[in-house]
Amino acid sequence: MSEVRMPEGTVLGAIGDEVIFENETIRVWRLSLPPGGIQPWHKHDMHYLIVPLTLGENIMRFSDGRVRETKETPGEVMWREPGIPHELENASKGIYSNILIEFKQVVKA
């Protein structure tokens, strides 16, 4: 995996392909990437959950040059914090699909 930094002047894209539900508390996105497909540079400003619908072998490239491989299993749930811009590449031989749930408000215990 080679380091790829976000090109200067990049306009950040959407979190997913489409919003499939939204209310005052959450926003739910659907994402589907073909083999070798890349979700453009984007940034999460809210806490969120990822629920893979298919197996995922992905490569995340962050704007600071970091690269991280991910392996995801359908039905698992992953908690994520807001962060820096990144892009996501489907490195598998099949379609990668997930549901992403953004939390507009996070209640601290």
N, C-alpha and C positions, 0 to 999 in steps of 0.2 A: 504494500500500500504506500503510495507516495503522498507526500504532503501537498495539499491544494488549499490555498487561502482564498477567501472570498475576494473577487475582483473589486477594486475601488470603484465606487459609484453604482454598485449593484442595488437595484430596487428589490426589496424583499417581497417574496411571494406569499401566498396563502398557506395556512397551516395544513390544509387537506384539499381534497377535490371538491367537496361540497359540504355545507352545513345541513345536517339531516334533522336536527332538533335544537331549539334554543328557548330558554326562558330567563328569568332574572337571576338565576343561580348558576346555570351551566350552559355550555355550548358544545354540541356533539358534531364531530366531523367524521367523514368517511374518506379513506385514502386507498387507492389501488395503484400499484406500480408493476408494469410488465418486467420480465427479466431484463436486466441492464438499465431499466428506467431510473431516472433521477428526479426526485422531488426538489424543485428549485430552492435556493437559499430562502430561509424563513427564520422567524424568531418567536419563541413562546414568551409571552408577557404574563401568563397566568400559570398556576400549578395545574397539572393535568395527569390523566391516566391514559395509558395505551393498552388496548385489548386487541392482540393480533387475532385475525380471523383465519390466517393461513400461516404455514411455516415461514419464518423470516430469517434470511441470512443477508444482513444489510451492512453497509459501510456508512458511518456518519462522519462527515468532514466539517469541522468547526472553523469559524472565521479566524481564530487565532493560530490555525495550522494543525491543531490536534486532529487525529483520526482514530475512530473507535469502531471495531467490528461488533455487531450485535447478532445474537441468535435468539429467535423468538418462537414460542410454541403457541398454537391456537388455544385460546381460552385463558392464558395466563394474564395477569394484570401487573402493569409496571407503573409505579409512581414516579413522576418527573417534576423537577423544580424549574421555574423560569430560568432562562439562560441566554447564552450568546447565539448569534445567527449560526445556522448550520444547514447543510443539505444532506439528503438521504439517498443512497443508491441501493437498488435491489441487486444483490450479488448472486442471487439464487437462479435456478433454471425454471422456476415457476412464478406465477403472479404472486406478489406480496400485497396483502390487504389488511387494514386494521380499522378500528374505531378509536377515535381520540376524544376524550372528554375533558374540556377545560372548565375549571372552577373559577367563577367570577368573584367569589368570596371564599376565603379560607378561614374557618373558625379555629382558633388556637385553644387548646384545652388548658 
